Amino acid sequence: MTDICDPVIVGDGQECPGWLAELRDLGTLGQMWTLTVVVLCVARAVVVWPMLGEHGINPWWFLVLDVGTAPFYGVGQAMGVKILRDETRPLRHAAPWIAMVFVSFVAPYAYVLSSAGQLPGYVVWGVLIWMAVFGGLTARRMARDVRMEPVAG
């Protein structure tokens, strides 16, 4: 068993930093991005609060799930981009972080769709369209950030 702070040697002999070391190396921009995602999730939960109760969805559970997954979404996105921009690292090193983005993005919406009583069709389609649009924007943003020129430091 390896320490989460120590590097791990992966199958091809390459060294992969431990995940705590990766997080510490994220930098101010990545940390601020994560905080911004959390704040936006709180704002979103407040805006949709009245509608959730109307459709039999517990707004408190939605808030807990939405805000609880937000740090994982923000960190996963920042770490995925950071690793993908590193030409010395293989794509598979970013895969767990990208999976974290996907799961934390889908979780609140999956809760809404699965816990609601009988949602009108336009609400279900609205949630699905919201997921597709903002999921696409997230993927586009990550791809754009990966292609950006590194900032000289």
trRosetta pair geometry for C-beta under 8 A, 3 or more apart (Angstrom, degrees):
i j d omega theta_ij theta_ji phi_ij phi_ji
2 6 5.7 -126 -180 74 97 109
2 8 5.1 135 94 -98 173 94
2 18 7.0 -155 135 -96 114 107
3 6 4.2 76 63 6 101 107
3 18 6.4 -41 106 -97 68 155
4 18 4.8 129 165 -179 38 121
4 19 5.7 -44 -169 46 96 88
4 20 5.0 83 129 -10 98 110
5 18 4.8 138 175 77 4 153
5 20 4.8 -42 -91 67 69 127
5 21 5.8 105 -160 -45 56 92
6 18 5.2 80 55 -40 31 131
6 21 7.8 102 -75 -27 7 132
7 15 4.6 10 168 -176 138 106
7 16 6.4 149 -164 74 80 36
7 17 5.2 -53 -102 -106 80 42
7 18 6.2 -110 -78 -25 26 76
7 21 7.3 -41 -69 38 66 160
8 15 7.3 141 72 -159 36 58
8 16 4.9 -28 66 67 89 94
8 17 7.7 32 17 123 76 6
8 18 6.4 108 -24 -81 93 65
9 13 6.5 -19 -172 -146 105 34
9 14 7.3 156 -152 80 61 30
9 15 5.8 -38 -97 -98 64 62
9 16 7.5 152 -105 18 14 79
10 13 7.5 -42 72 28 63 16
10 14 5.3 -13 47 65 105 83
10 15 7.7 165 6 -110 82 12
10 16 5.1 60 -35 -13 112 122
10 93 7.8 -106 -50 -82 159 94
12 90 7.6 83 33 -21 146 148
14 89 7.9 146 156 -123 145 56
14 90 7.2 143 46 -4 162 108
16 89 7.7 92 -113 -134 85 104
16 93 5.7 -166 -127 -119 120 115
17 21 4.2 -114 174 91 115 126
17 22 5.3 146 96 -58 116 80
17 25 7.4 22 120 9 167 142
18 21 4.7 91 60 8 80 106
18 22 7.1 -141 98 -8 41 87
19 22 5.2 -48 -147 34 40 118
19 23 6.4 41 154 -21 68 101
20 23 5.6 -50 -147 35 35 111
20 24 6.4 36 154 -19 65 104
21 24 5.8 -52 -147 36 32 111
21 25 6.3 23 155 -13 64 112
22 25 5.9 -69 -151 43 27 106
22 26 7.1 56 146 -57 61 85
22 79 6.0 58 152 -136 120 118
22 82 7.8 147 -170 94 94 139
22 83 7.8 -5 -146 -66 127 107
23 26 5.5 -20 -162 -22 40 119
23 75 6.8 -6 -119 -155 100 124
23 79 7.4 -39 -88 -83 62 125
25 82 7.8 143 111 174 97 151
26 30 3.7 -110 166 83 102 146
26 31 6.1 120 103 -47 119 78
26 75 7.3 -64 -109 -140 158 80
26 78 5.7 56 -158 130 115 129
26 79 6.6 -59 -104 -78 108 79
26 82 6.7 -115 -125 -47 65 159
27 30 5.2 93 62 14 77 102
27 31 6.9 -145 101 -4 39 93
28 31 5.7 -61 -145 41 31 110
28 32 6.0 29 158 -19 69 108
29 32 5.9 -55 -144 38 28 108
29 33 6.3 33 153 -23 63 105
29 78 7.7 166 110 -136 78 121
30 33 5.6 -49 -146 32 31 115
30 34 6.6 34 153 -20 63 103
30 74 8.0 134 178 154 67 89
30 75 7.4 67 166 -124 105 55
30 78 3.5 115 -142 -176 99 145
30 79 7.4 84 -155 -54 139 58
30 82 6.9 -11 -82 -50 141 128
31 34 5.7 -52 -152 33 33 113
31 35 6.6 32 151 -16 64 105
31 78 8.0 116 -42 -162 33 176
32 35 5.6 -52 -147 38 36 112
32 36 6.2 40 152 -23 66 105
33 36 5.7 -54 -150 34 31 114
33 37 6.6 34 152 -22 64 103
33 74 5.5 169 120 -163 80 101
33 77 7.1 -118 139 88 132 114
33 78 5.3 147 71 -72 136 118
34 37 5.8 -52 -152 31 32 112
34 38 6.8 33 151 -18 63 103
34 70 7.9 121 -173 141 68 80
34 71 5.7 45 -177 -140 111 64
34 74 3.2 137 -119 123 60 134
34 75 5.3 35 -103 -57 130 68
34 78 6.4 -66 -50 -7 94 138
35 38 5.7 -53 -153 33 35 113
35 39 6.5 33 152 -17 67 105
35 74 7.4 152 -4 174 29 168
36 39 5.7 -55 -148 37 33 111
36 40 6.3 31 155 -17 66 107
36 74 7.3 145 58 -119 71 133
37 40 5.8 -56 -147 39 30 110
37 41 6.4 33 153 -22 64 105
37 70 5.0 173 127 -173 95 93
37 71 7.5 153 85 -86 116 30
37 73 5.6 -156 168 92 148 108
37 74 3.7 -166 29 -70 143 111
37 77 7.7 142 -67 28 151 135
38 41 5.8 -56 -152 33 30 112
38 42 6.7 31 152 -18 64 102
38 67 6.3 61 -155 -152 79 78
38 70 4.3 130 -97 121 59 137
38 71 6.0 20 -73 -63 114 73
38 74 6.8 -59 -32 -16 79 145
39 42 5.8 -52 -153 33 33 111
39 43 6.5 32 150 -17 65 106
40 43 5.5 -53 -147 38 35 113
40 44 6.2 38 153 -22 67 104
40 70 7.8 167 63 -138 79 130
41 44 5.6 -50 -144 35 32 112
41 45 6.4 34 155 -21 64 104
41 66 4.8 178 -175 149 108 95
41 67 5.1 159 115 -91 123 57
41 69 7.9 -179 -130 68 157 75
41 70 4.1 -118 -3 -81 154 135
41 108 8.0 -176 -148 -48 110 160
42 45 5.8 -55 -150 35 30 111
42 46 6.6 30 152 -19 63 105
42 63 7.7 48 -124 -151 60 94
42 67 5.7 51 -74 -96 76 117
43 46 5.8 -55 -151 34 32 111
43 47 6.5 30 153 -19 65 107
44 47 5.7 -57 -149 35 32 111
44 48 6.3 7 162 1 68 110
44 66 6.7 -132 83 176 113 146
45 48 6.5 -67 -141 49 27 93
45 49 6.4 59 154 -64 62 88
45 59 7.2 123 -177 -175 92 89
45 62 6.2 164 -131 118 100 98
45 63 4.4 99 -173 -105 149 78
45 66 5.2 171 -70 70 114 148
45 67 6.7 -47 -20 -40 149 99
46 49 5.6 -22 -154 -21 30 122
48 51 5.2 -65 -166 48 69 111
48 52 5.8 78 136 -38 89 99
48 59 7.9 -180 106 -126 78 102
48 62 7.6 -95 96 138 117 151
49 52 5.9 -57 -152 23 27 114
49 53 7.2 19 161 -12 61 103
49 59 4.8 62 -143 -150 72 145
49 63 7.9 21 -97 -62 96 112
50 53 6.4 -60 -160 35 34 107
50 54 6.8 35 149 -22 66 109
51 54 5.5 -55 -153 32 39 117
51 55 6.7 13 159 -2 69 110
52 55 6.5 -80 -158 46 28 95
52 57 4.1 -89 -170 82 84 111
52 58 7.4 -37 150 86 118 13
52 59 4.3 128 84 -84 139 85
52 62 5.6 -111 -132 5 153 156
52 112 7.4 -95 -119 -120 95 99
53 56 7.9 60 -171 -58 32 15
53 57 7.0 -96 -67 62 26 67
53 59 5.7 -37 -50 -29 87 115
55 116 4.7 -15 144 -145 110 111
55 117 6.2 -154 175 33 61 89
55 119 5.6 37 -161 -99 132 81
55 123 6.8 173 -99 172 155 169
56 115 7.4 -153 117 138 88 75
56 116 5.6 115 69 -155 96 52
56 117 3.6 86 18 -22 155 102
57 61 7.7 -123 173 63 75 107
57 62 6.1 49 151 -46 114 127
57 111 7.7 103 -151 134 114 88
57 112 5.9 4 -121 -130 153 67
57 115 5.5 99 -119 100 80 108
57 116 5.1 -29 -59 -87 101 77
58 61 4.2 59 91 12 114 110
58 62 6.7 171 92 -12 60 83
58 115 7.1 -67 16 151 85 144
59 62 5.4 -53 -147 38 38 115
59 63 6.2 43 153 -23 68 103
60 63 5.6 -51 -149 34 32 113
60 64 6.4 31 153 -17 65 105
61 64 5.6 -52 -145 38 33 111
61 65 6.1 28 157 -15 66 109
61 111 6.9 -152 129 179 107 139
61 115 7.5 -120 93 172 141 177
62 65 5.9 -60 -144 43 28 107
62 66 5.7 24 160 -17 67 114
62 108 6.3 77 -157 -155 76 97
62 111 6.3 173 -102 108 71 132
62 112 6.7 54 -112 -75 119 88
63 66 5.9 -57 -135 41 24 107
63 67 5.8 7 170 -1 64 114
64 67 6.5 -62 -135 48 19 97
64 68 5.4 21 163 -23 60 123
65 68 5.7 -56 -130 41 21 113
65 69 6.2 9 169 -10 60 110
65 107 5.9 -144 176 135 108 107
65 108 5.1 151 116 -97 107 75
65 111 5.3 82 95 -19 172 162
66 69 6.6 -65 -148 39 19 98
66 70 6.7 38 150 -45 58 102
66 108 4.2 57 -87 -103 79 143
67 70 5.4 -36 -150 4 36 125
68 71 7.9 -55 -179 21 31 95
69 72 5.4 -63 -163 45 57 113
69 73 5.9 63 140 -29 82 104
69 103 7.7 -135 -148 118 125 75
69 104 3.8 171 177 -152 105 87
69 105 7.8 -157 140 -45 130 24
69 107 5.0 162 -72 58 161 138
69 108 6.5 -144 38 -36 136 95
70 73 5.4 -54 -145 35 33 115
70 74 6.2 27 161 -15 68 106
70 104 7.2 168 -68 170 17 123
71 74 5.8 -56 -144 41 32 108
71 75 5.9 25 161 -12 68 111
72 75 6.0 -54 -135 44 27 105
72 76 5.7 30 161 -22 63 113
72 100 5.3 -122 172 175 98 107
72 101 8.0 -164 134 -83 77 37
72 103 7.7 -47 129 83 134 97
72 104 4.2 179 92 -77 108 149
73 76 6.0 -58 -141 38 20 110
73 77 6.3 19 159 -18 60 110
73 100 7.5 -160 -88 135 34 83
73 101 5.8 82 -143 -133 60 60
73 104 4.0 -144 -62 110 83 129
73 105 5.9 112 -119 -63 118 71
74 77 5.9 -58 -148 35 26 108
74 78 6.3 19 158 -12 64 109
75 78 5.9 -59 -145 42 30 107
75 79 5.9 23 160 -14 68 113
75 97 7.7 -113 126 -145 73 100
75 100 7.4 -45 87 124 89 142
76 79 6.0 -59 -138 43 25 105
76 80 5.9 30 160 -24 63 110
76 97 4.6 167 -152 -175 69 70
76 98 6.9 151 169 -82 104 17
76 99 7.8 -116 -154 68 134 44
76 100 3.5 -158 -100 92 137 109
76 101 4.0 -163 115 -55 125 74
76 104 6.5 160 14 22 142 132
77 80 5.8 -52 -143 34 25 112
77 81 6.5 23 159 -14 61 107
77 97 7.8 -171 -46 158 15 102
77 101 5.1 99 -67 -105 74 125
77 138 6.9 -96 -112 -166 129 105
77 141 8.0 11 -170 99 127 115
77 142 6.2 -120 -155 -87 87 110
78 81 6.1 -59 -152 38 28 108
78 82 6.2 29 152 -22 64 110
79 82 5.4 -53 -143 36 33 115
79 83 6.2 27 160 -15 67 106
79 94 7.5 171 128 -133 77 74
79 97 4.2 -134 96 -132 109 148
80 83 6.2 -60 -148 39 26 104
80 84 6.1 21 158 -15 64 113
80 94 4.8 89 -143 -168 66 104
80 97 4.1 -168 -65 110 79 116
80 98 4.6 103 -120 -68 137 75
80 101 6.2 -46 -15 -23 148 134
80 142 6.2 -13 104 -148 121 130
81 84 5.8 -60 -142 42 28 109
81 85 6.2 27 159 -21 65 109
81 142 5.5 -137 -77 -147 97 77
81 145 4.5 -18 -144 110 137 127
81 146 5.7 -133 -142 -69 73 74
82 85 6.1 -62 -152 35 25 109
82 86 6.9 24 151 -24 61 106
83 86 5.7 -55 -153 27 36 113
83 89 5.3 -95 -168 106 80 152
83 93 5.1 -146 -170 108 134 103
83 94 4.0 178 91 -80 127 92
83 97 6.6 142 15 26 135 145
84 89 7.9 -95 -82 83 20 113
84 91 7.2 35 -111 -120 82 68
84 94 5.0 34 -56 -78 83 163
84 142 7.7 75 35 168 154 97
84 146 4.5 -43 115 -121 123 121
85 145 7.5 -76 -59 136 122 78
85 146 5.5 -153 -69 -142 77 59
85 148 7.6 -29 -112 58 128 82
85 150 7.0 129 169 -80 124 94
86 89 4.3 47 95 10 113 113
89 93 4.7 -76 177 45 113 148
89 94 7.4 105 125 -36 123 91
90 93 5.7 115 67 -8 68 96
91 94 5.9 -63 -167 37 49 106
91 95 6.8 68 140 -48 74 93
92 95 5.1 -25 -151 -4 46 125
94 97 5.5 -67 -165 46 58 111
94 98 5.7 54 142 -23 87 108
95 98 5.7 -58 -141 39 31 108
95 99 6.2 34 158 -21 66 105
96 99 5.5 -52 -146 37 33 114
96 100 6.4 40 151 -25 64 102
97 100 5.4 -48 -152 30 34 116
97 101 6.8 40 147 -21 63 98
98 101 5.5 -44 -153 29 38 115
98 102 6.6 39 149 -18 64 102
98 142 7.9 106 -114 -179 98 162
99 102 5.6 -53 -150 36 35 113
99 103 6.2 30 156 -15 69 107
100 103 6.1 -55 -142 40 29 106
100 104 6.0 18 163 -9 65 113
101 104 6.3 -67 -144 45 22 101
101 105 6.0 23 158 -22 63 113
101 138 7.0 174 170 158 124 135
101 142 7.8 40 -166 -70 174 148
102 105 5.8 -61 -147 35 24 110
102 106 6.2 11 162 -10 64 113
103 106 6.1 -63 -142 42 26 103
103 107 6.1 42 160 -43 64 104
104 107 5.9 -33 -137 10 30 121
105 109 7.8 -4 145 9 61 116
105 131 7.7 120 148 -145 101 87
105 134 7.8 -169 -161 114 117 104
105 135 6.2 116 150 -100 145 89
105 138 6.8 -116 -104 14 149 171
106 109 5.9 -79 -161 51 45 104
106 110 5.4 45 151 -29 84 112
106 131 7.2 56 -112 -145 68 127
107 110 5.7 -57 -140 35 25 111
107 111 6.5 29 159 -21 62 104
108 111 5.6 -53 -154 32 33 115
108 112 6.6 34 150 -20 65 102
109 112 5.5 -48 -149 33 38 113
109 113 6.3 30 155 -13 68 106
109 127 5.6 151 -153 179 103 109
109 130 7.4 -174 -109 88 131 111
109 131 5.2 97 -163 -79 175 121
110 113 5.9 -58 -144 42 30 106
110 114 5.9 14 162 -8 66 116
111 114 6.2 -67 -138 46 23 99
111 115 5.6 -3 175 -1 66 122
112 115 6.7 -66 -126 44 16 94
112 116 6.1 24 173 -35 58 113
112 127 6.0 -163 100 -125 133 148
113 116 6.7 -47 -139 17 18 111
113 119 7.4 -75 -130 9 55 155
113 124 6.7 83 -124 -129 97 84
113 127 6.1 -176 -68 108 100 155
116 119 4.6 41 121 -52 144 107
116 123 7.8 -153 176 119 169 137
119 123 4.5 -115 -179 81 107 125
119 124 5.2 125 106 -52 126 89
120 123 4.9 95 61 2 79 102
120 124 7.4 -151 95 -3 42 86
121 124 5.7 -57 -149 38 37 110
121 125 6.1 30 157 -12 71 109
122 125 5.7 -54 -141 45 32 109
122 126 5.9 41 154 -28 64 107
123 126 5.4 -50 -144 34 29 116
123 127 6.5 30 155 -18 63 101
124 127 6.0 -54 -152 34 29 108
124 128 6.4 25 152 -14 64 109
125 128 5.6 -56 -144 42 34 111
125 129 6.0 33 157 -19 68 107
126 129 5.8 -54 -142 38 28 108
126 130 6.2 34 154 -23 63 107
127 130 5.5 -52 -147 35 30 116
127 131 6.4 31 153 -20 64 105
128 131 5.7 -52 -148 35 31 112
128 132 6.4 29 154 -18 64 106
129 132 5.7 -54 -146 38 33 110
129 133 6.1 29 157 -17 68 108
130 133 6.1 -58 -143 39 25 106
130 134 6.0 2 167 3 64 114
131 134 6.6 -66 -136 50 21 94
131 135 5.5 23 164 -20 63 118
132 135 5.9 -55 -133 41 20 111
132 136 6.1 23 161 -19 59 110
133 136 5.9 -61 -152 37 23 110
133 137 6.4 21 152 -17 62 107
134 137 5.3 -46 -140 37 38 114
134 138 6.3 45 155 -23 64 100
135 138 5.7 -51 -150 33 31 113
135 139 6.5 29 153 -16 64 105
136 139 5.7 -54 -147 38 32 109
136 140 6.2 33 154 -19 66 107
137 140 5.6 -53 -144 39 31 113
137 141 6.2 34 155 -22 65 106
138 141 5.7 -54 -146 35 29 111
138 142 6.4 28 155 -17 64 106
139 142 5.8 -54 -148 37 30 110
139 143 6.3 29 154 -18 65 107
140 143 5.8 -56 -147 38 30 110
140 144 6.2 30 154 -19 65 107
141 144 5.7 -55 -146 37 30 111
141 145 6.2 28 156 -18 65 108
142 145 5.7 -56 -145 38 30 110
142 146 6.3 34 154 -24 64 104
143 146 5.7 -52 -149 31 30 113
143 147 6.6 20 156 -11 63 109
144 147 6.0 -66 -152 41 30 105
144 148 6.8 49 149 -45 64 94
145 148 5.6 -32 -153 0 37 120
